[in-house]
Amino acid sequence: MRKLVTLILFLSIFISISQASANTEKLYEKLVNDWSIIFPDGNRNAAGPRFFKYILDQNLEYEEFI
């Protein structure tokens, strides 16, 4: 019984990590695709405020933001 509970716990953690990783990859791909939207003039010197606005506009959940 103990082994079964341990196995179920391990599988649920593994699935959660896999889903989080897939979501992270999607968010990264979106960031790369939106690069020209974030920096329309190519000026990355203004990165802080532009990234902040971009991330704020995404309406991310806390976990996604972190």
Stockholm file with secondary structure:
# STOCKHOLM 1.0

chainA/1-66         MRKLVTLILFLSIFISISQASANTEKLYEKLVNDWSIIFPDGNRNAAGPRFFKYILDQNLEYEEFI
#=GR chainA/1-66 SS CHHHHHHHHHHHHHHHHHHHHHHHHHHHHHHHHTHHHHCTTCCGGGHHHHHHHHHHHTTCCHHHHC
#=GC SS_cons        CHHHHHHHHHHHHHHHHHHHHHHHHHHHHHHHHTHHHHCTTCCGGGHHHHHHHHHHHTTCCHHHHC
//
